[in-house]
Amino acid sequence: MSIDITFPDGAVKQFEAPVTGLQIAESISSGLRRNAVAIIVNDQAWDLTREIVENATVSIITRDSEEGLEVLRHDTAHAMAEAVKELYPETQVTIGPAIEDGFYYDFARDEAFTPQDLDAIEARMKEIVKRNEPVVREVWERNQAIEYFKSIGEAYKAEIIADLPSDEVITVYRQGEFVDLCRGPHLPSTGILRDGFKLTKLAGAYWRGDSNNAQLQRIYGTAWSDKKQLKAYLRRMEEAEKRDHRKLGKTLDLFHIQDEAPGSIFWHPKGWALYQVVQNYMAEQQNRRGYQEIKTPQIVDISLWEKSGHASKFGDDMFTLSTEDRDYAVKPMNCPCHVQVYNQGLKSYRDLPLRLAEFGSCHRNEMSGALHGIMRVRSFVQDDAHIFCTEEQIQAEVKEFIDFLHDVYHDFGFDEVIYKLSTRPPQRVGDDADWDRAEQALETALNDSGLDWELQPGEGAFYGPKVEFSLKDCIGRVWQCGTIQVDFSMPGRLGAEYIAEDGSKQVPVMLHRAILGSIERFLGILIEQHAGALPAWLAPQQAMIATIVTDANDYAVQVAEALRNAGLRTGLDLRNEKIGYKVREHSLQKIPAILCIGKREAEKGSVAVRRFGSKAQTVMPLEQFIDEFINEIETKQQYTFGEIDGN
């Protein structure tokens, strides 16, 4: 019996049934056969060895594709679990998914794993790859699977199976003596993994992410298509380690975090100067584009959050308190409060669009294990704004926002942006006709801006579709920062109205938008992007005056005063130290301009300028330096990557 296999380009091939993905790939080319790792059959991922017995639409997943890397990473997690069981048989394996850039597996073991254990596990994984063990999919009856895993001491696996939906097909994968519960797909054999993996770190984790459950040990790793890609990734991680904002924050004396205020930042003078530069810049840009800045309360009665829907959906992430028999929540986001400002006074269609902006201080009860420097915190400020408009105005407002966002990102040194349109999820509010118009408005705005964008079906918020904007930094990492969301739900729930042209009362559309997102997180991204060597317009300290001899002190004070009067953030070093020592010390602080002042400069009214990243020194009149430096700041010039490397 023959079956028809249809490919993505519409081509159809006939095969004798049954046929496997391996055979289909081989029929196209031996190269495809070597690079294939899985197959998509009628929109479902299958093992290459699984037999197709009827007509189907298929596509081959290759090892260098995004989907292929996910398969490789999942298989590497299984190889790690097999290695752990061989080396430490008393260990229980729990859950081991593929994640971005790698994988992890959580293990239950009384004795703590050590870095030396990781070396041993990785070495055993390489042995498993060399064995080229076949990976075989088996379908088991539910009770059989539960009893089997209980019999080998894998209580966690038995619990997972017992909790699966009753109609779930129970599949296990066998490689060598190791058997693991998994939906798949998996590689035909362990040898296909090759040598593109490495174990990276140990961490703690709770069973099913619940702190009330048993604590497990998590082993992380990374896996790539080949050793060349692995080496490139490890080099990026080395560079990322050098740029870690937590280390630079301490070295540059920008901020600190301490146990008494977990997830909150103690900003030091230089760090707060940077913070204010960024916030003031955003305030100025918003003002130019017709936004009105407001400020709303930090603590609001819980009833508002119940009306808005936040209490039911995000209640666990909110800090609450009670006083005088009333329950309150510390503001986790700004949206409901902005509607309260909108609701003050009657609004006409002539008042729309109304753009309300706030540097809103928010608090969210993030798990302590998820906190990460200033990038993942409990207390943060959003460059938040909400645009109240008519449906007919959505497209124009989104287009204008995209232009605004591009200008901001460019000034901060980010010109590579990734765009994703997220459409209606299965569980949502509002009519499909409203969703149609909103999604079309977002799509048209993206197209009119000439942008390449990716569709994320079903990933929109329950109240409306959204566009996400992600930055790619200089070492290839992607950071999702900006967003614009169309909201049909909250304005009506909170009583927002306007008088339409025909005199009727209508509910405005609410556009939620942010460019930086959390200012704290964005500052962390900026610090890492520039390796702490921030461009002159952003630098907390833009210039440092350093004397060569004490006879130049009076002139140095005059130079510092002139720079400060010109609006430059300037330091003054009159210490009786050698100039080489001073220059090195201030270079380590990554100050954009060091002005060396000696007798000659004092006599001529000049300055000897040493720019960060350069060993050259340029002597020029003080007025010339001020003019040129201010021009550099006003035009927001960026350093090149090469200049960042030197000091």
Rosetta blueprint (number, residue, H / E / L):
1 M L
2 S E
3 I E
4 D E
5 I E
6 T E
7 F L
8 P L
9 D L
10 G L
11 A L
12 V E
13 K E
14 Q E
15 F E
16 E E
17 A L
18 P L
19 V E
20 T E
21 G H
22 L H
23 Q H
24 I H
25 A H
26 E H
27 S H
28 I H
29 S L
30 S H
31 G H
32 L H
33 R H
34 R H
35 N H
36 A E
37 V E
38 A E
39 I E
40 I E
41 V E
42 N L
43 D L
44 Q E
45 A E
46 W E
47 D L
48 L L
49 T L
50 R L
51 E E
52 I E
53 V L
54 E L
55 N L
56 A E
57 T E
58 V E
59 S E
60 I E
61 I E
62 T E
63 R L
64 D L
65 S L
66 E H
67 E H
68 G H
69 L H
70 E H
71 V H
72 L H
73 R H
74 H H
75 D H
76 T H
77 A H
78 H H
79 A H
80 M H
81 A H
82 E H
83 A H
84 V H
85 K H
86 E H
87 L H
88 Y L
89 P L
90 E L
91 T L
92 Q E
93 V E
94 T L
95 I L
96 G L
97 P L
98 A E
99 I E
100 E L
101 D L
102 G E
103 F E
104 Y E
105 Y E
106 D E
107 F E
108 A E
109 R L
110 D L
111 E L
112 A L
113 F L
114 T L
115 P H
116 Q H
117 D H
118 L H
119 D H
120 A H
121 I H
122 E H
123 A H
124 R H
125 M H
126 K H
127 E H
128 I H
129 V H
130 K H
131 R H
132 N L
133 E L
134 P E
135 V E
136 V E
137 R E
138 E E
139 V E
140 W E
141 E L
142 R H
143 N H
144 Q H
145 A H
146 I H
147 E H
148 Y H
149 F H
150 K H
151 S H
152 I L
153 G L
154 E L
155 A H
156 Y H
157 K H
158 A H
159 E H
160 I H
161 I H
162 A H
163 D H
164 L L
165 P L
166 S L
167 D L
168 E L
169 V L
170 I E
171 T E
172 V E
173 Y E
174 R E
175 Q E
176 G L
177 E L
178 F E
179 V E
180 D E
181 L E
182 C L
183 R L
184 G L
185 P L
186 H L
187 L L
188 P L
189 S E
190 T H
191 G H
192 I H
193 L H
194 R L
195 D L
196 G L
197 F E
198 K E
199 L E
200 T E
201 K E
202 L E
203 A E
204 G E
205 A E
206 Y E
207 W H
208 R H
209 G H
210 D L
211 S L
212 N L
213 N L
214 A L
215 Q E
216 L E
217 Q E
218 R E
219 I E
220 Y E
221 G E
222 T E
223 A E
224 W L
225 S L
226 D L
227 K H
228 K H
229 Q H
230 L H
231 K H
232 A H
233 Y H
234 L H
235 R H
236 R H
237 M H
238 E H
239 E H
240 A H
241 E H
242 K H
243 R L
244 D L
245 H H
246 R H
247 K H
248 L H
249 G H
250 K H
251 T H
252 L L
253 D L
254 L L
255 F E
256 H E
257 I L
258 Q L
259 D L
260 E L
261 A L
262 P L
263 G L
264 S L
265 I L
266 F E
267 W E
268 H L
269 P H
270 K H
271 G H
272 W H
273 A H
274 L H
275 Y H
276 Q H
277 V H
278 V H
279 Q H
280 N H
281 Y H
282 M H
283 A H
284 E H
285 Q H
286 Q H
287 N H
288 R H
289 R L
290 G L
291 Y L
292 Q E
293 E E
294 I L
295 K L
296 T L
297 P L
298 Q L
299 I E
300 V E
301 D E
302 I H
303 S H
304 L H
305 W H
306 E H
307 K H
308 S H
309 G L
310 H H
311 A H
312 S H
313 K H
314 F H
315 G H
316 D H
317 D H
318 M L
319 F L
320 T E
321 L E
322 S E
323 T E
324 E L
325 D L
326 R E
327 D E
328 Y E
329 A E
330 V E
331 K L
332 P L
333 M L
334 N L
335 C H
336 P H
337 C H
338 H H
339 V H
340 Q H
341 V H
342 Y H
343 N L
344 Q L
345 G L
346 L L
347 K L
348 S E
349 Y H
350 R H
351 D H
352 L L
353 P L
354 L E
355 R E
356 L E
357 A E
358 E E
359 F E
360 G E
361 S E
362 C E
363 H E
364 R L
365 N L
366 E L
367 M L
368 S H
369 G H
370 A H
371 L L
372 H E
373 G L
374 I L
375 M L
376 R E
377 V L
378 R L
379 S E
380 F E
381 V E
382 Q E
383 D E
384 D E
385 A E
386 H E
387 I E
388 F E
389 C E
390 T L
391 E H
392 E H
393 Q H
394 I H
395 Q H
396 A H
397 E H
398 V H
399 K H
400 E H
401 F H
402 I H
403 D H
404 F H
405 L H
406 H H
407 D H
408 V H
409 Y H
410 H H
411 D H
412 F L
413 G L
414 F L
415 D L
416 E L
417 V E
418 I E
419 Y E
420 K E
421 L E
422 S E
423 T L
424 R L
425 P L
426 P L
427 Q L
428 R L
429 V L
430 G L
431 D L
432 D H
433 A H
434 D H
435 W H
436 D H
437 R H
438 A H
439 E H
440 Q H
441 A H
442 L H
443 E H
444 T H
445 A H
446 L H
447 N H
448 D H
449 S L
450 G L
451 L L
452 D L
453 W E
454 E E
455 L E
456 Q E
457 P L
458 G L
459 E L
460 G L
461 A E
462 F L
463 Y L
464 G E
465 P L
466 K E
467 V E
468 E E
469 F E
470 S E
471 L E
472 K E
473 D L
474 C L
475 I L
476 G L
477 R L
478 V E
479 W E
480 Q E
481 C E
482 G E
483 T E
484 I E
485 Q E
486 V E
487 D E
488 F L
489 S L
490 M H
491 P H
492 G H
493 R H
494 L L
495 G L
496 A L
497 E L
498 Y E
499 I E
500 A L
501 E L
502 D L
503 G L
504 S L
505 K E
506 Q E
507 V L
508 P L
509 V E
510 M E
511 L E
512 H E
513 R E
514 A E
515 I E
516 L E
517 G E
518 S E
519 I H
520 E H
521 R H
522 F H
523 L H
524 G H
525 I H
526 L H
527 I H
528 E H
529 Q H
530 H L
531 A L
532 G L
533 A L
534 L L
535 P L
536 A L
537 W L
538 L L
539 A L
540 P L
541 Q L
542 Q L
543 A E
544 M E
545 I E
546 A E
547 T E
548 I L
549 V L
550 T H
551 D H
552 A H
553 N H
554 D H
555 Y H
556 A H
557 V H
558 Q H
559 V H
560 A H
561 E H
562 A H
563 L H
564 R H
565 N H
566 A L
567 G L
568 L L
569 R L
570 T E
571 G E
572 L E
573 D E
574 L L
575 R L
576 N L
577 E L
578 K L
579 I H
580 G H
581 Y H
582 K H
583 V H
584 R H
585 E H
586 H H
587 S H
588 L H
589 Q L
590 K L
591 I L
592 P L
593 A E
594 I E
595 L E
596 C E
597 I E
598 G L
599 K H
600 R H
601 E H
602 A H
603 E H
604 K H
605 G L
606 S E
607 V E
608 A E
609 V E
610 R E
611 R E
612 F L
613 G L
614 S L
615 K L
616 A L
617 Q L
618 T E
619 V E
620 M E
621 P E
622 L H
623 E H
624 Q H
625 F H
626 I H
627 D H
628 E H
629 F H
630 I H
631 N H
632 E H
633 I H
634 E H
635 T L
636 K L
637 Q L
638 Q L
639 Y L
640 T L
641 F H
642 G H
643 E H
644 I H
645 D H
646 G L
647 N L
